[in-house]
Amino acid sequence: MVKKHLKRYFVPKTWPIKKKELVYVTRQNPGPHSNKISAPLNIILRDLLHYSHTTKESKHILNRKNVLVDGVRRKEPKFPVGLFDVIEFKDIDKSYRVVLDDKNKLDLIEVDKNESNIKPCKIINKTAVKGKIQINLNDGKNILLGKNEYKTGDTLVLDLPKLTVKNHISLKKNVLIYLTGGKHMGEIGKIKDIIGNRIMYARDNGDAVETLKEYAFAIGETKPIIKVGK
């Protein structure tokens, strides 16, 4: 039996909540994002946006059916919202994207209408399905394509909520990456070399850093395709 709540002491370090304020906090439902880079909608509404003060108020907001995550209406306060997801509030005409702040805490940045309908997704696997290629993405989305033209590790920029491919970013040298794990999580750098399962990238100050390939999320050629900081 899955417990309904989680003790605050054991929440991921990326969750922007006070661990000693109360004993329990909402436990998010299982989902495509890891707990490190996602949080339940209730935490987003209450602790990040301060649109609610209690779980009851969060439920009331969600029951109005005006909250969308990646273009899909969500009503469950435990629904996990993760890195680069877009949250829209139709009644107040505002959209936010989930990012990491400079302290590696989950944060939200407001985005305009032109950016609220796109989302970068990393290809984590590919399989052949009835003559087509099924692309499995980092946020649990799956899309079918007629051609096998993308590689695992590449980034697809999707049109939300249709999930059509608007752009493609290869994981290769001189591409900008966003680190989604490891001790450098949340950093942005430019790939200098790829050797096996490791990547060398350069920070803005020129420092060279080594990280695992699995932590690298391609986000642009010369500049990020989305807003990733305030």
C-alpha positions as CSV (number, residue, x, y, z in Angstrom):
1,M,0.0,0.0,0.0
2,V,1.4,3.4,-1.0
3,K,1.4,5.9,1.7
4,K,-0.5,9.2,1.1
5,H,2.1,11.4,2.8
6,L,5.8,11.9,3.1
7,K,7.8,13.1,6.1
8,R,9.3,16.4,5.3
9,Y,12.7,15.2,6.6
10,F,12.9,12.8,3.7
11,V,11.9,15.0,0.8
12,P,14.4,15.6,-2.0
13,K,16.8,18.5,-1.5
14,T,15.4,20.1,-4.7
15,W,12.0,20.6,-3.2
16,P,11.7,24.3,-2.1
17,I,10.0,23.6,1.3
18,K,10.9,24.0,5.0
19,K,11.7,20.7,6.5
20,K,10.9,21.7,10.1
21,E,7.7,23.6,9.5
22,L,5.3,20.5,9.7
23,V,5.8,16.8,9.9
24,Y,4.2,15.7,6.6
25,V,4.0,16.8,3.0
26,T,2.2,15.6,0.0
27,R,3.7,12.5,-1.6
28,Q,3.6,12.7,-5.4
29,N,2.1,10.0,-7.5
30,P,4.5,7.8,-9.5
31,G,5.4,9.4,-12.8
32,P,8.0,9.8,-15.6
33,H,10.2,12.3,-13.7
34,S,12.5,11.3,-10.9
35,N,11.7,12.8,-7.5
36,K,14.9,14.9,-7.7
37,I,13.6,17.0,-10.6
38,S,9.8,17.0,-10.0
39,A,7.3,17.9,-7.3
40,P,3.5,17.4,-6.9
41,L,1.1,20.1,-8.1
42,N,0.2,20.9,-4.5
43,I,3.8,21.9,-3.7
44,I,3.9,24.0,-6.9
45,L,0.7,25.8,-6.1
46,R,1.3,26.3,-2.4
47,D,5.1,26.6,-1.9
48,L,6.3,28.0,-5.2
49,L,3.6,30.1,-6.6
50,H,1.8,30.8,-3.2
51,Y,-1.6,30.6,-5.0
52,S,-2.8,28.5,-2.1
53,H,-2.1,28.1,1.6
54,T,-3.4,24.6,2.2
55,T,-4.0,21.4,0.3
56,K,-7.7,22.0,0.4
57,E,-7.2,25.4,-1.4
58,S,-5.0,23.7,-4.0
59,K,-7.7,21.1,-4.7
60,H,-10.2,23.9,-5.1
61,I,-8.0,25.6,-7.7
62,L,-7.5,22.3,-9.6
63,N,-11.1,21.4,-9.5
64,R,-11.9,24.6,-11.5
65,K,-10.2,22.8,-14.5
66,N,-8.1,25.8,-15.4
67,V,-4.7,24.3,-14.7
68,L,-2.8,22.6,-17.6
69,V,0.5,20.8,-17.6
70,D,2.1,20.5,-21.0
71,G,-1.3,21.4,-22.5
72,V,-3.3,18.7,-20.6
73,R,-5.8,19.6,-17.8
74,R,-4.8,18.2,-14.5
75,K,-6.9,17.9,-11.3
76,E,-4.8,15.7,-9.1
77,P,-2.8,17.6,-6.4
78,K,-0.3,14.7,-6.3
79,F,0.4,14.8,-10.1
80,P,4.2,15.1,-10.6
81,V,5.4,18.2,-12.4
82,G,9.0,18.0,-13.6
83,L,11.9,19.8,-15.2
84,F,10.9,21.9,-18.2
85,D,7.2,21.1,-17.9
86,V,4.9,24.0,-18.6
87,I,2.1,24.9,-16.2
88,E,-0.7,27.1,-17.6
89,F,-3.4,28.9,-15.6
90,K,-6.1,29.7,-18.1
91,D,-8.3,31.8,-15.8
92,I,-5.4,34.3,-15.2
93,D,-3.6,33.8,-18.5
94,K,-0.2,33.0,-17.0
95,S,2.3,30.3,-17.9
96,Y,5.4,29.0,-16.1
97,R,8.2,26.6,-16.8
98,V,9.8,24.4,-14.2
99,V,13.6,25.0,-13.9
100,L,16.3,24.8,-11.2
101,D,17.5,27.9,-9.4
102,D,21.1,28.7,-8.5
103,K,20.7,26.6,-5.3
104,N,19.5,23.5,-7.2
105,K,16.0,24.0,-6.0
106,L,13.0,23.6,-8.2
107,D,11.7,27.0,-9.4
108,L,9.3,28.5,-11.8
109,I,9.9,31.2,-14.4
110,E,7.1,32.9,-16.2
111,V,7.1,32.4,-20.0
112,D,5.1,34.2,-22.7
113,K,2.5,32.6,-25.0
114,N,5.1,31.9,-27.8
115,E,7.2,29.8,-25.4
116,S,4.4,28.2,-23.4
117,N,3.4,25.9,-26.3
118,I,6.9,24.4,-26.8
119,K,8.9,22.0,-24.7
120,P,12.3,20.4,-25.2
121,C,12.4,16.6,-24.5
122,K,15.4,14.3,-24.4
123,I,15.3,11.0,-26.3
124,I,16.1,8.2,-23.9
125,N,15.2,5.2,-26.0
126,K,13.9,4.1,-29.4
127,T,12.0,1.0,-30.5
128,A,10.6,-0.3,-33.8
129,V,6.7,-0.5,-33.8
130,K,4.9,-1.8,-36.9
131,G,7.3,-0.3,-39.4
132,K,7.7,3.0,-37.5
133,I,10.1,4.3,-34.8
134,Q,8.7,4.9,-31.4
135,I,10.6,7.7,-29.6
136,N,10.6,7.4,-25.8
137,L,11.2,10.8,-24.1
138,N,12.5,11.7,-20.7
139,D,9.1,12.9,-19.4
140,G,7.2,9.7,-20.3
141,K,5.9,10.9,-23.7
142,N,6.1,8.6,-26.6
143,I,5.8,9.6,-30.3
144,L,5.8,7.6,-33.5
145,L,7.9,8.7,-36.4
146,G,8.2,7.4,-39.9
147,K,12.0,7.8,-40.1
148,N,14.8,6.8,-37.8
149,E,16.5,10.2,-38.1
150,Y,17.2,11.0,-34.4
151,K,19.7,9.6,-32.0
152,T,19.3,8.6,-28.3
153,G,20.5,11.6,-26.3
154,D,19.3,14.2,-28.8
155,T,16.6,16.7,-27.9
156,L,13.3,17.2,-29.7
157,V,11.4,20.5,-29.4
158,L,7.8,19.6,-29.3
159,D,4.7,21.6,-30.1
160,L,2.3,21.3,-27.1
161,P,-0.2,19.6,-26.8
162,K,0.0,18.1,-30.3
163,L,3.5,16.7,-29.7
164,T,4.7,17.4,-33.2
165,V,8.4,17.9,-33.7
166,K,9.2,21.6,-34.3
167,N,13.0,21.4,-33.9
168,H,15.8,19.0,-33.3
169,I,19.1,19.5,-31.4
170,S,21.8,16.9,-31.6
171,L,24.0,16.0,-28.6
172,K,27.3,16.9,-30.2
173,K,30.3,19.2,-29.8
174,N,29.7,23.0,-29.4
175,V,26.1,22.5,-28.4
176,L,24.7,24.1,-25.2
177,I,23.7,21.6,-22.5
178,Y,21.7,21.8,-19.2
179,L,22.9,19.5,-16.5
180,T,20.0,17.5,-15.0
181,G,22.0,15.4,-12.5
182,G,25.2,15.1,-10.6
183,K,27.0,17.7,-8.5
184,H,26.8,20.2,-11.3
185,M,23.0,19.9,-11.7
186,G,21.4,23.1,-13.1
187,E,24.6,24.4,-14.8
188,I,24.7,25.4,-18.4
189,G,27.8,24.8,-20.6
190,K,29.1,24.1,-24.1
191,I,30.2,20.6,-25.1
192,K,33.9,20.4,-25.9
193,D,34.2,16.7,-26.2
194,I,32.3,13.4,-25.9
195,I,34.2,10.3,-24.9
196,G,32.1,7.2,-24.3
197,N,29.7,7.9,-21.5
198,R,31.4,11.1,-20.4
199,I,31.2,14.7,-21.6
200,M,33.6,17.6,-21.2
201,Y,31.9,21.0,-21.2
202,A,33.0,24.5,-20.7
203,R,31.4,27.0,-18.3
204,D,30.8,30.6,-19.1
205,N,34.1,31.5,-17.3
206,G,36.0,29.0,-19.4
207,D,36.5,26.3,-16.8
208,A,36.4,22.8,-18.2
209,V,34.1,20.3,-16.3
210,E,33.6,16.6,-16.8
211,T,30.2,14.9,-16.3
212,L,28.2,11.8,-17.3
213,K,26.6,11.9,-20.7
214,E,23.2,10.9,-19.2
215,Y,23.1,14.2,-17.3
216,A,23.5,16.3,-20.4
217,F,20.3,17.8,-21.9
218,A,20.9,19.6,-25.2
219,I,19.1,23.0,-25.1
220,G,20.5,25.0,-28.1
221,E,23.1,25.6,-30.7
222,T,24.2,29.2,-29.9
223,K,21.7,30.1,-27.2
224,P,19.0,28.2,-25.2
225,I,15.8,27.6,-27.1
226,I,13.8,28.2,-24.0
227,K,14.1,30.5,-21.0
228,V,16.0,28.7,-18.3
229,G,16.7,31.5,-15.8
230,K,15.2,34.6,-14.4
